[in-house]
Amino acid sequence: MKPPLPRPSPRAVNLKQSVPVSLQTVFGEEQWINAANLARQCYRSTKDPYYLAVEIAAKSQSDNVADRSAGKVAVENMIRDNTVLSDADALDLYEFSCSRLDIKYPETIGLLRLRLVKALPKDQISCTRCFEACVWNADWKNAQQIAASLNKNFINEPRILFRYILATHQYSLSDDCPEGSRKIFATLAKAQADKAFDLRVINAGKEPHLSRAALNESEAWLWLNIRITHCDSKDNIELFRKPEYSPLAFLEAGQHEPYWSAISYLATNRVWDDILRIGRDILERATRICQSEASAIEGDENVVNLRKLVDAEAHQSSSVKESSLKKDLLRAIERARPPRSSKDYLFIAASCEYGLLTAMFNAAKAQPDSKRALKQFGNLIDKVAKALNRAHCMKPIFQRTHSIMALAVVSARHSLADPGSTPSTTRVVRIANYIVQHYDSPQCLVEAMVFIKDLSQPELTVLLTSLRATSIKCADVFQGLVLMSLSFKIRYSVATSDGPMCRFCTTELEGDDCISCLKSIAANALDAYKLAMEDQNLRQKILSGQNVNPVSDIAVIGAICLLRLAGLGNLNTPNGTSSLYHTDMQLFLQAVLWLDSCMNASPARSNAHGIILAKLYLLMGCISRAKAIWDGFDVKNALLDSLGLLYIDRLTSMAPGLFILSSRGNPVQPFLTHFTKALKITTPTRIMDSLEVGTYSSVLEMIQHAGKQAASCSLVLTFVEERRGNRMKANRTEIHIDDQPLVRNLSIEHDLYDITDYESFTIAGGENSKTYLGDERTLQSILHYGPLPTGIRAHLGLLAERFLDLVCYVQPKEYKSSKAGQLMQLDWEYAHATSSYLERDMGIVLAITDSKLPEEAKAEMNRRREEVKLSLTSSELWYHSIVHGLANTVKTIISSGIMKAPTTETRDHIRLVIKQVLEALDDQTNDFLAVPGNFHSKIYAFHGFAALHAMGMLRETIIAVKQTVNYLLIASDKAKNVDKLRSSAELAWLTSELKKLATAAVESENTIKARIKLLRDYLVNVDGWRDRLCDWVFDDYATVYDAGKDFKKEICEKMKAAIPKAKAEVWADGIGESWRDLMKGWAAVRFE
């Protein structure tokens, strides 16, 4: 189920010109009390209901709680009394007065706007304002009815017609549309769109005639989108085969967007014959256009003469004259080129589109005689490429697209060859040539890997040998180094791909990776890196603005090999620790130093280098160094939701100092600002702008984008991190999670997704995407602190925050009630209802099994339970399990211990629930203390810094326990004070049980304080840490008992040669300083 979009920010409200200047002034200056008083006076003198709306709007913006609800109360009264408010300006004011409250817009303001439209159907201005207001607030239910009324009363306005079609279409897709009515409104949208498409006419003389040009591009796209969404594929395919509805017809009309939508639809539905036919027509027409232009150019006398001069000057040494003649020739060619129509431009561009050519390639492969079809397709694209070159209109991007397609054809035809035939090296040569030709493109390897993954073992060996030989022989040192880095990446992708044996060295795999290849890549990469760092000319060339940085790429691929060899992300990591516990610390630190040293000496061209290094620093607890790298990215708002969790996920539990000691706001504030602005201002504004100019495709795209943002784990986890950071500072949060408009309406029925862009730093090949939940083989999984974000974790985080809001609530001291007993009873009823639903929902998400379930249901719950475990760290699992137990405790005690006198049975049940919470808290505390087992050396201290997440989550548990105990003790005391008939002894047993929880929380808190002190003490001797870190990187004393002793000694020697000791010492000092900053933050955490 899709989450609802949050209500947008209120639109600006301007008072009528007839309003007195004094009232306009104070209202504009937001002097709300004065504005309300002046409006009241105006209403008394004029009896104009508009001034009553002004008064209510002004009062609703004040700090008085009762006044703030005045608008909502007035609107609800109008709804109940069937009042029709026929003043659009007054409606705007009532909408403004409800902007600070959580109301159901379609059932309140939206309904009042619909009533206005029905009362004044001929008032186009007011009706249009009501329609736009409903669209602004995503109220497609009332927007559809208002648009229908406008279309009925103003039939000669095309813009109104298409707004009606759009609103009907969108309402049929929205959650507000009843399930039984979806098909009705979908059919209505289709019928209206078909009618608009078929029957729009242009008057030419006396006889009206159909005209495709009468429908603009955006309108045609809307019609197509409706048909694709609501119609059967068979009907659509038959329709697209008619000449007037063919993709070619849209291209002829100059409408690229509808053309491409139709092509994509045909490709998605695998209508391969139609794809081939349409694509062939486009390519043949583009060829004819280019050949015609080429003939005209070649026949131009000036071009012929200049070409002869260029050929004559080609052998001369004067590069200036040659350059000048070439420029003259290019200008002459453009003058000789015949005028090209807009249709010609579209056909030429379409012939070079990667999407169309890919669809044609797939269509050719799907033909019965695929060899013949692929050959014909290959000949066709070769013919187009020759025509484009001959006409001098082959752009680099076009050339690249055609090169990829030619390579795809060769590779596919080879794969179709007889299994017993002699292997051909043709496709290997073509792949190698493509890589050499496009070596300086960041996307080169991504494109080539599509074909490399299909190579056999002998072909793969030939390719890598060829690339390495070319890199060695290459006269350009920069090009040679780039080719070497690409060969390392290819071999790495092969070494980490699935299979019983390595496809390069044929070694049988004992685990997931080929250890032999990874060792070879790491060692060779270190050698190449050392040589590159010694070449000053090469480094200067890289700094001069090349598209790629091979030095950085080699360091990244070599470091990743070391990380995998170190066992990072080992599945056997014990509970409560980071993924570094079973990691070979020497290889891990060598990878970190290598990446850090390279980043300072040779800045990367992409973010991959920095992201990987920042993730490694987060793993080892060096948060300030990770923050410095992240800040250097200058991530724009558009990327915060797709990249943000790479940095802020679980940040509070590791580094509370960023939320406590920072004078520049907390780290998640930019994310909160981005999401708030995007969902409440930017999206509705762009929708309205697109609606105004009639770009309906943009309207639907913005709605889809907003839905994606509203359903992202990034949004929810950002709020969770901020609130945890506030609790580190003050043990509670001031604003309830349900007072946050962006997340208040989320429930466990809503689907939440991780939209993080992991492609931004993974290596092209077999590990680009997360293949399944809990897959720890992927690079993003082994680099992330704990499991990757999931909807399960996001929902549990949200439910835990709601529980903490319940038990942390404190009634304002200034509030005095004359009916304390009645109010208390209402509070208890609310607490019981809230804790009951939270306990139920947390139990569902955590997949807690009920013993009464049938066996099949138990098996399903066990499967879901495993899924939950794969979504959480062990510390998070303990935390959410304990919060679930605390919710059960509150529910049980309120209902069976406070609201009514407990029985012996209910007392025993409450004691059992509290006992379960105590056992879970004890287990989490022991889990936290399990690693490091002791601190007899700095290696254990290192693991202490790397495992602070467990300490952060334990503190969250302690806060939840303490606040729950405090809440229940206060409730118990109030029950004694209000109901004098209940003896103190009746509730005394509860106090002793709750004190057990409080005592256990204090004991766990003391272990945290002791751990903080111990870790801070280990950072006193700075020089000791510098020496120890350098020893771990460069010395081989730790390798005596290792199975890979020789390899580790080799890497140590190569590290010494590649990275000066002085740089390593500076790096080690930075590590120690970062840990000190980290522990300063922990020392500032507030404990009660």
N, C-alpha and C positions, 0 to 999 in steps of 0.2 A: 504494500500500500504506500502510495506517495505521501510524503509529509505535506501539510498545507503551507502555502506561502505566507510569511508574516505580513501583517498589515503594513502598508507603506506609511511614510511620514505624512502628516497632514499638509494639504496644499495651502498655499498662501491665500488668506482671506482679505479682501478689500471691501470696506464699507461703501454703501451707495453714496453717490455724489450729493444726494439730498440730505444726508445726515449732517447735523451741525458741525462746524469746523472744530469746535472744542472737543466733541466726542471723537471725531476722526483722529485728532492729534493724540489724545491720551490712549486710544486704542492702538494706534500705530507705534506709540512709544512703550507699549506693554505695561501701562499703569492700570492694571486690571481692576483694582478696587474702585478707582476713580471712574474708569470706563463703565463699570457696572452701575455705579450710582447715577451717572449722567444718563445712561440708557434707561434706567428705571424712571427718571424724571421725564424723559421724552415719551415714554410709553403712557405715563399718567396723563400727559397733556394731549397726546395725539390718538391714543388707543390703537396705534398701529402695531400689529403682532410682530413686525420686523424688529422693533426695539426690544421686545421681550426676548427675541432670539439673540440680539446683541448682548443683552444683560446676562443671559445664561452662558453665552460663549466666553464673556469676560470672567464670570465667576468660576467657570470650569478650569481656568488657568491659574487660579489662586492656590495657596498651600493648604487651605481648609479642606479637610476630607469630605465633609458634607457638600460643600460648594462644588468640589471637583466632580461629584456625581450628578450635579444638577442637569447636565445635558442628557445623560443616559436616562434619568428619571423622566424628563420631559418627552424624550423620544418614545420610551416605553408606554407612556400615557397616551400619546398620539396613536400608537399602533393599536393599543387596546380599545380606544374609543373610535377607531376607524376614521381618524381625522385626515383630511386632505389638505396638505399645505401647498398652496399654489404659487408660492414665491421661491424661485430657485436660489435667490440670494440668501433668504432665511434658511433654506435647507443647507447651504454651504456653511452657515454659521453653526447649525446643529451638528453637522458632521465634524466641524472643528472642535466643538465642545466635547465630543466623545473620543477625541484622538488620543487621550491619555489613558483610556480605559480599554479593557479587553471585551469588545462586543462582537456579536455576529452580524457583520455588515449586511449580508443579503436579507436577514430577517428584521432589520431595523432601518437604517438610513436608506439602504437599497430599496426596501419596500416602499418607503415614503416617496422616493424618487419615481418609482413606477406609478404610484398613485397620482403624482403630479402630471406625468405624461398622459395617463388615461383621462385626466380632467382637462388638460390643455393640449390635445393632440395636434393642433394646428400651429402651436407656438414652437417654431423650429429651433429658435435660439435656446429656449429653456430646455426643450427635449434633448437637444444636442449636448448641452451642459450636463444634463443628468446621465446621458449615455457615457460621456467621457469620465464623469466621476465614478461610475460603476466600473469602468475599465481600469481606472487608476487603482481602485481597491480590489481588483481581481474578482469582482462580483459579476461573473458571466451569466448567471441565472437571470438577473434583472436587466443586464445589458442586452441580452438576447431579446427580451420582450420589448424593451424600449426601442431597439433597432428595428424590430418588426413593425412597431407602430410608425416609426419614421418612414420606413420603406413603403408602408401602405398609404401614408398621407403625402409623401413627396416622391412620386413615382418617376419623375424625370431627372433625378440626380443620381448618376452612377456611383458617386462616392458613398452615398447612403446605402445603396444596394449592396455594395461589397463589404461595407461595415456590418450589414445584416448577415451576409453569408459568413463572414469571419466570426462574428459573435455566436452564431448558431453552431458552427463547426467547433469552436473552442468550448462551448457549453457542453456539447455532446462528449467531450473528452475530460471535462472537469469532474472532480469528486462531488460537486454539488448536484450534478445531474443524477436522478434516481436510476438505478440499474435497469428498471423496466422501460424507462423513457429514452435511454441512450440511442437505441436503434431508430426511434421515431425522429429524434433531432438529427441524427446522422443522415437519415434518408432525406429529411427536409433540407439540410445543407447541400447535399448532393444534387437534389432537384433544382434548387435555386442557382447553384453554380453552373449546372448544365444549361439551364435556361439562359443565364447571362452569357455563357460561352457561345451558344448556338444562335441566339436571336438578336444580338446587338447589331445594329445596322448603321450604315452611313448613307445619308440621302445624297444621291447623285442624279440630278435631273428630276424626273418624275418617278422613276422606279427605285424603291429601296432595294439594296442588295447586300448579301452577307459579306463581311470583310473580316479577315483574320487580324488585320492591323487595328481594328477597332478595340481589341483587347490588349492592354499594355502588358509588359513583361510580368509585373508583380501580380496582376489579376489572373493572368494565365497560370502563373505558378500556384496561386491559391486554388484555382480549379483543379490543377493536377494533384496538389497535396490532398485535397478532399477526396478525390477519386481513389488515390493510392491508399488512403487511410480507411475508407469506408466501403470500397467496392471489391468484388471478387476479382482475383488475379486473372481468371479466364476472361472476364468481361473487359478488363483493362487492356489485356494483350490484344484482344480482337479489335478494340478501339484504336490502339496505337498502330495497328497495321493499315488503318485507313489513311489515305494520302493526306487528308486535311488535318489529321490528328497525330501524324507521325512525328518523331523527334526531328526529322529533317524539315518538317513544316515549320517548327518553332525556330530552327536555325535559319531557315530562309527568311523568317520574319524578323530576324535580328534579336531573338529572345534566347539568350544562352542559358539562363537559369532554368526555365521550363525544359529546354532541350536536355540539359544534363540530368534533371530529375527523371525524365523518361528513360534515358539511357541507363541510369543507375537502377531503375526499377526493373528493366528488362534483364540486366545482368544479375540482379539479386534473384530473380525468378528463373534464371538459366535459360532464357529464350535465345539460345546461341545462334540459330539461323538468322533471326532478325538482327542480332548484333552484328554478325558478319556482313549482312547485306547493307545495313545502314553505314557501318564503318567503311566498307568498300566504296560506297558512293561518295562519302566525305573525302577519303584519301584520293580517289580518282579525280574529283573536282579540284581539290587543292593542287594536285599535280598539273592539271590543265591550266589553272590560273598561273602557276609558277612558270610553266613552259612558255606560256604566252608572253609573260613579262620578260623572260630570258631572251626570247626571240627579238623583242623590241630593243632590249639593251644591247644585244650583240650586233644588231643592225645599225646602231647609232654610230655615226662617223667619228664623233669626238671621243667616244668610249674606245673605239678601235685604235685610234691614234695614241691615246693616253696609255692603253694597255701595251702597245708596242714600246713606248718609252719606258714604261715600268720594267718590262722584260729586259730592255737594253741596259737599264741602270742597275739591274739586279746583281750584275757581276762587278760593279764598281764599288769602291771602298767608301764612297761618300754616303754615309747613312742619312745625312740631313736631306740631300737631294732626293734620295730614295723615299724617305718619309713624306716629303712634300708632294712628290708625284703620286704616291699612293692616296694621299688625302684628296688630291685633285681628281683622281680616278673614281674614288668613292662618291664624290659630289656629282661627277658626271653620270655615274650609274643611277643615282637617285633622280637626277633631272630627266634621264632617258626612260625611267620606269613609267609605264602607263598609269593613269589615275586608278586607284583601287577603291572599289565600293566597300561599304561597311559589311556587306554580306561576304565579300571576298576575304576581308580580314578575319571574319568569324570562321570561315571554312579552313583557312590556313592555320589559325590558332587551334581549331578543333582537331586538325590532322596531327598535331604535335602534342596533344594532351595525353598525359601518362594514363589517366583513367580510362579513356576510350581505347587506347592501344592495349592496355592490360585486359580489358574486357574482350577485345578481339582475339588476343592471344589465348585466353581461356576458352573462348568459343571455338577456336581452331583446334585446340587440344581435345575438345569434346566431340568433334566430328567423327563419324564412322571411319573415314580414311584420314586419320589425324596427320599422318606424315605428309600427305599431299596438301592438306589444308594449311599446315604450318609452313610448308615450302611456299605456297601461294602468298600467305601473309608476309613471310620474310621478303619475297620479291616485291610485294606492294610497298612495304616501308622503305626498302632500299630505293625504289623508284621515286618515292616522295622525297627522300633525303637528297638524292641526286638533283631533283628539280629545285629544291630549296637552295642548294649550293649553287646551282647554275644561275638562279635568279638573285643570288647574293642576299637572301633573306633568312639564312640559316643562323639562328641565334644560338649562343652556347647552351642554353637550357633545352632548346629543341634538339641540338646535336646529342646531348646527353641522353635525352629520352629515347631517341632512335637507337643509340648505342646499346642502351639497356634492353630494348625490345629485340634487337638483333642477337644479343647475347642470350636472351631468353629462348629465342627460336632455336638457336644452335644447341643449347642445353637440353631443351625438350625433345628435339629430334634425336639426339644421342641417347636419351633415356628410353626412346621407343625402339632402339635398334635391337636386333636379335641377341638374346643373352649369350649365345655361343660365338658371336662375331668378335673379331679382333678389336680391342679397345682403341678408340681414336683419341688423339691428343688435341683435336680441333677445339673442343670447348675449353680445355685447359689453357690453350694458347690465347683464346678469345678472352677468357676471364683474366689472365695475367696482363694482356694488353689493356684491358679496360682499367684495371687497377693502376697500371703504370701511367695511363693517359690521364686519369682523374685522381692521381695520388694526393693532390692538395685540397681535395674536397672533404669536408667533415663527414659527408654522407656516403663516401665512396665504399667503405667497408660494409655498411649496412645494406647497400644495394647488392654488393657482390656476394655477401653471405647467403643470399637467397639461392644462389646457384652453387656455391661452394659446399653447402650442406648435402647436396646430392652426389658429390664426387665419390668415386671409389677410393680405396686406400692407395693404389698405385697412382691414380690421378692426383690425389691430394699431395703425395710425396713429390710428384713432378712439379706441381704448382708452387709449393713452398721452396723447393730447390731452385726453381726458376726465379722467384721473387728475391731470394737471398743472393743469387748470383748477379741479378740485375742491380741490386742495391750495392754490391761490392764494386762492380764495374762502373757504376754510374759516375760520370765526371762531376756532376753537381752533388756536393756533399750533403746538402739539405735534402734533396730528393732521395738520395740513397738512404739517409737516416729515416725518412718518412716511410719508405718501402720496407725497411727493416722493422719499424714499429708495427706496420700493418701485418707483416708475416708473423710477428709475435702474437698479435691479437687473434689471427686466424688459428694459430696452433693452440692458443689458450682455449678458444671456443671449442675446438675439437677435443681437447683434453678434458673439458668439463661437460661434454655431451653424453647422452645416455648410450648404453650398449655394453655388451659383455667384455669387449676389449677396445683398446685405443685404436682409433682409425688412422693414426699416424704411425705409431711405433709398434702396433699390433700386440702390445703387452696386455695380458689379461688383468682386468681391473679387480682389485680387492675391495674397493669402496666405490664412491661415486665419481672420483676423479683419477686421472692418470698421474700418479705421483712422479714417475720418471720424467714425463714431459714438463710438469710444473717445475721441477728442479732445474731442468735444462733451460727453460724459458727464464727463470729467475736469475740464474748464473749468467747467461748470455746477455740478458737485459742490463745487468750491472756492468758488464764489460762495455757494452755500447754506451751506457750512460756516462761512464768514466771518460771515454774517448770524446764524447760530445761536449762534456763540461770543460775539457782541456782545449777545445777549438774556439777561440775567441771570435773568429770571423763568423762561424756558424751561429753562435749565440747572438751576435749583432744582427745577423740576417733574420733570425727568428723574431727579435725584438722590433724589427723594421716594419712589421705588419703583415706577416704571413697568415693564411687561413688556419693553419694547424701548427702545433708545437710538438714535434716528434720527441723532444727531450722529456717533456711532461708526459706524453703518451707512453713512452718506454718506462718511466718511473711508475706510472699508474699500473701498467700491466705486470711489471715485475713485482710491485708491492702486493698486488692482489694474489699473485702466485704464492708469495711468502705467507700471506694471511691464510690461504687455504691449506698450505703445508703446516702451518701452526695449529690447525684444527679449530679455527675460529668458528663459533656457532655449533660446537659439538653437541649432539643430541643428548649426551649423557651428563650435561651440566647439572649439578645438584640444585635443589630448591634454594631460593633466597639469594642466589648469586648472580653476577653478570655472566655473560658468555665467555669471559676471559679466564674463568677458573681452571678449566682443563686445557687452556691454550698454551702453546709453547711460547713463553714470555719473550725469549730472545728473538725469535723470528717475528713476533708481533711488533716489538719495539723497533726492530730493524726496518720493518715496513713503514712505521710511523715516521721515523727519522728520515728515511729516504724521501718520502713524500713531502715532508716539511722542508727539508733542505732544497729540494727541487723547486718548490713553490716560491721560495725566496730568491733563488738564483735564476730561474727561468719561468716567469709567470705563464700559466696555462691559457689556452685560447677558449676553452669551454669551462663550464662549472663543475664538470665531473671530478676533476682533480681535487678541488676545494671541498666538494660535498663529501667525497670519500674520506678525506683527512678530517673534516669536521665530525663526521660520524665516528671515526676512530677515537678522536679526543673525547667525545661524549661517552664512549665505552669505558675509557680509562679514567673518567672523572675530571678531566681537564676542561671544565665548562667554559672558563674565560677564554681559552684559546679557540674553542669551537665557536664561541660568540663572536670573536674578532674576525674569524673567517666568514661567518654568516653575514655579519654587518658589511663585509667587503663586497658581497654579492650585489647589494643594493637591489634586492628583489622588489619588483614593482607589484602594485596591487593585484594586477591580473594574474600573477603567479603565486600569490600568498596561499590561496586555497589548494593549489596543486603541488606546492613545494614546502609549505609551512610546517607540516608535521615531521619533515625530515629533521627539523631542529627542535621544535617545542614539545614533541611528544615525550611525556614522562619527565619533563624538565623540572617541574616543581619538586618532585620527590627526590631528585638528585641534587639540585642547587637552589635551595630556598633563598639564598642571599640575593639572587637576581630580582626577587620580588620584595625583599626586605630592605636591602641597603642601597638599591639603585635610586638615584635622584632624577632619573630621566624617564620614570614610568616603568611598568613591568614589561617583560619581553613579549607578552601576548597582546598588549594594547593595540599595536598596529593591525593585528588580525581582527580584533573586535571592531575596530573602526572601519576596516575594509568590508567586512561582512554586513555591518549595519548600513553603511552607505550604499553598498551594492544592492542589497535586497529592499531597502526602504526608500531609497532616493533614485539611484542610477537606473535600475531596471524599469520602474514605472515611468520615469521620465523618458527613457528611450522608447518605450512602448508607445507613449503618447506622441512623441515626435514622429515615429514611423507611421502611426495611424494618420497623422496629419498630412503627411506627404504621400500616403498610399502605398508604402512598401510593406505589404502584408507578410512577406517572407520573414522580414526582420522582427515583426511582432511575435510570430510563433517561435522563432529562434530565441528571442529574449525570454519568453515564457519558459521554454525548455531549459535554457541556461540557468534561470532563477530556480527552477525545480531541482536541477542538479546541485546547485549550491545549498539549497535548503535540506537536501538529503545527504550531505557530505559529513563524514566523520570529523573532518577538519573543523566544521562549525561547532559541533557539540563538544569535542575534546578541548577546543580553545576555551570555552566557558568553564569547563571542568578544571583546566589548568589554572585559570585565573582565580577561581574560588579557592583552590587548594593553596595557592600562593598567599591569598589574603588570610587564610587560617594559619599559615606559618607565622604570619605577622601578628595576628590578633586573636587566634583561636576561634574566630567566627567570621561570618561574612555579613555585611550590612544589607545587601540587596538579595532578596529571595530569588532562586533560580526561576520561579514561575512569574516573577516580575520582569524577566528578560523576554522581550517580544519575539526574539528570533527562535527561542527554544521552548516557550511556555506550552505550546500546543502539541509537542512531540509525545508520542506514546509508543509502547513496544510493538504496536501493530504497524508502525511506519518503518519502511526499509531504509537503512542508512548504509552508505558505501564509502569505501576508501578511494578517493580520487587523486591520490598522490601520484605524481609523475616520476615513476622509478626509471623510466627510459632515459632520463636526463643524466644518469651516471652509470648505467650498466653497460656491459661490453656486448657488441653485436654478436649474435650467435644463439646458442640454445638456452641462455639464462635470462633473456630480456624481461620476461614477465613472470609474475607469481603464478605457478601452475595450479596450486591447490592450497587450501587453508593449512597453515603450519609447515609448508614446504620450506625447510631451512637450507636447501642447497643453493637457492638463488642468492645473488650478491646482496640485494637489498635486505634479505632476511638475516644474513650473517653479520651485516653491518649495523642493523637496527638494535637498539637496546630493548630486548624482549620481543615478543610477537608483534607483527605489523598491525596497524589499526584495523579494527573490524566493527561492524554494527553492534555486535554483542558487547564489546567493551564500551562503546559509546552509550548504549542504553543503560548498562549497569552504572556507569559514571553519573548519568543523569538521575537515575533512581536514587543513588546514594546521596546526591546533593539535595534532593527533595526530602529525604529522611532527615538529613542534618538540619535543614530549614525548620522541620517540625520540632525537633528536640532542642534547637538553639533559640527558638523564639522567646523573647522576653516582652511581656506586656509593658507599655510605657508607664512610668511611675505617676505621671500627671493624670492618667486615666482613672477615674473613680466611678464605679457603677453602683447605683442604688439597689440593684437586684443581683448581688454578687453570686448568690446560689444558682439562680437561673442561668446567668452568664457562664458560670463554671461548668454547669451541666452541658451547655452547648459546646464549650471548649473540649470537653471530654468526648462528646459525640463526634466532633470533628477529628480529634486525635485518633479515636478508634477507627473511624472510616478511612482516614489517610494511611495509618499504619497497616490496616488490613489490605488495602489495595497495593501498597508498596511491597508488603510481604508476599502477596500473591504474584505480582509482576516480577519481582526479583526471583522468586521460585521458578517461574516459567522460564526466564532468561537463563538462569543458572542450571536449569534442567534437573532440579532436585526431585528425586524419584519418590513417589508415594507407594508405600508397601501394598496398598489396596488395588493398585493397577493390575490389569491382566498382563501376562507374560510378553505379548507382542508390544504392548505399550511400554513396558519396562525396557525392552530391548531398544526401542526407538529413543527413549529418554537417556539410556546409557550411551547411545551413539551421539546424541546431542551434548551430553556431558563431556564426552571426549572433545567435541568441537569447541566447547567452552574452555577447556583446559589449554587447547591450542591457541586460544585468543588472548590469554592472560599470562602474566608472570605468576609465579607461585605466590608472591606477596600480594598481588592484586586479587588472586583467587581467595586467599585467606581473608583479605579486607572485605570483599563483597559478600563472602559467606557469613562473616561476623555481622555485617550490617543487616543482612537478611535475618539473622538470629535476633538482633536487637529490635528490628521491626516487629518480629514475632513476640518479643518480650514486652514491648510497649502495648501492642494489641491485647495480649493476654492479661497484663496487669491492669490496664485501664478498664477492660470489660469485666474481668472476674475478680479484681482486687480492690478497685476504687469506686467504680460506678455502682457496684453492689457488694454486699458482704461476701468474702470468699468462703468457700466450703473446703473441707479437708482435701477433697479431690482436686479442686482448682489450685490450692496451695502446692500440692505435690507436682502438679503440671507446671506451675510457674517456677518452682525450684529446679525442675528438670530442664526447662528452657534456659534458665540462667546458668546451670551447670554446663550445658552444651556451649554456651558463649564463652565461659571461662576456659574450657578445654581448648576451644579454637584459638583464643587469645594466647594461651600458653604455647600452643603449637606454632603460632606465627612468631612468637618471641624466640622460641628455640630455633625456628627456621632462620631468623635474622642472625642469631648468634652462631649458627652452624659454620659459617665461613666468613672470615678466616677462623680456623680452629684455635689458633693462638697467634701471638705477635712476637715470636722469638726472633724474627728477622724481617728485613724491609720488604721481602717478597709478600709476606702476609699483610703488611701495611698497604702495599700496592693494591692487593685484592680488596682491602677495606675501602679505599677510595673508589674502586671500580664497582662496589656493590652497595652504594649508598641508597639506591632506589628501594631496597628492602627496608632500610631505616626510615625513609620517607613514608612508605606505605604503612609501616608499623605505627608511626606517629599519627597518621590519619585514623587508624583503628582506635588508638588511645583516645583521640578527641571524640570520636563517635561514642565510645563507651562512657567517657566522663560526662559528656553532654546528656546522654540517655539517663544515666544515674541521677544527675542533677535535675533533669526534667521530671522524672518519676518521684523523686523525693519532694520536690515542690508540690507536685500534684497530690501526694500523700498528705503533706502538711495542710494544704488547702481543704482537703476532704475532712481532716480532723477539726479545722477551725469552723467550717461552715455547718457541718452536721455534728452538733454537740452530743447527739444521742449515741454516736459511734465511739466506743471506748478507744483510748490510745493503744491498748493492748491488741486490739483487733488488727491494727496496721503495723504493730511493732515488728512482727516477724518479717515484714517486707523490707523494713529498714536494714535489718541485719543481712538479708540476702543481697540487697543493692550495695551494701558496703563491701561485700566480697568482690563485686565487680570493680568498685572504686579502688580497693587495695591492689587487685591484680593489675589495673591500669597504671597505678603509681609504680609498681615493681617493674613493669615493662618500660615505663618512662625512664626509670633510673638506669636501665641497661643502655638506653639511647644516650643519656648524659655521659655515662662512663665511656661509651664508644667514641663520642665526640672528643672528650678529654684525651683519650689514648691516641687518637689519630692526630690531634694537634701537637701532642708531645713528640710524635715521630717526625714532625716537620721543623723541629728546633734547629737541627744541624743541617744547614743548607749544603755545605760542602760534601757531607756524607752522601746525600742524595745525588749530587752531581757525579761523584765518583761511581756510585753504585749503578746508576742508569747507564753511564758510559761503559762500565764493565759488562752489563747485560747485553749491550749492543756489540761490543768489539771483542771481548775476551771469549775464550773457548773453555773456560773452567766448568761451565754448566753442561758441557756436551759429553762428559766422560762416559756416562751410562746411557746415552741416547743411541737408538738404533741407527739414526741418520747422522752419526758423529762426523764422518768425513765431509758430507755435504755442508753441515753447519760450520765446520772449520773453514771450508772453502768460501762460504758466504761471508764469514767474519773477515777473512783476508781481503776479499773484494770490497767490503764496506769500508775497511780502513783505507784502501787505495782510492775509493771514489769520494769519500766524505771526510774532510779534515777533522782532526780531533777537536780543534778549537770551535768549530761550528757545532759539533756534538755537545760540547760543554755548555755553550750558550743555549742550545735547545734543552738540555737537562735542567739548567737553571730556570728556564721558562716553565718547565713541567712542575718543578717544585713551587714556583711562585703561583702557578694556577691552582695547585692543591691548597696552598695557604689561603688564597681568595675563597676557595670553596668552603674551607673549614671556618673562615670568618663568618660566612653566611650562616652556617649551622650553629655557630656560637650565638648568633643573634636571634635564633628561633625562640619564640616565647613558650615557656612551659608554665603550667599552673599547678 
